[in-house]
Amino acid sequence: MRFVAIKSKDQQAIQCVHRIPQRLVKNTTALSNQIRAFLGEYGIVIPQGILH
């Protein structure tokens, strides 16, 4: 078992600030992939990427 030091409140706050944008990117990617999949079921093919 590995023991780790307890994080300070400042460290936890910084970690939260970094995780929120990562989650937003992950959710945006998942949503765009799902939309592409739904359109693909109807024969509409669009290129990958959020800009298309």
Secondary structure, DSSP 8 states (H G I E B T S, - for coil): --------HHHHHHHHHHHHHHHHHHHHHHHHHHHHHHHHHTT----SSTT-
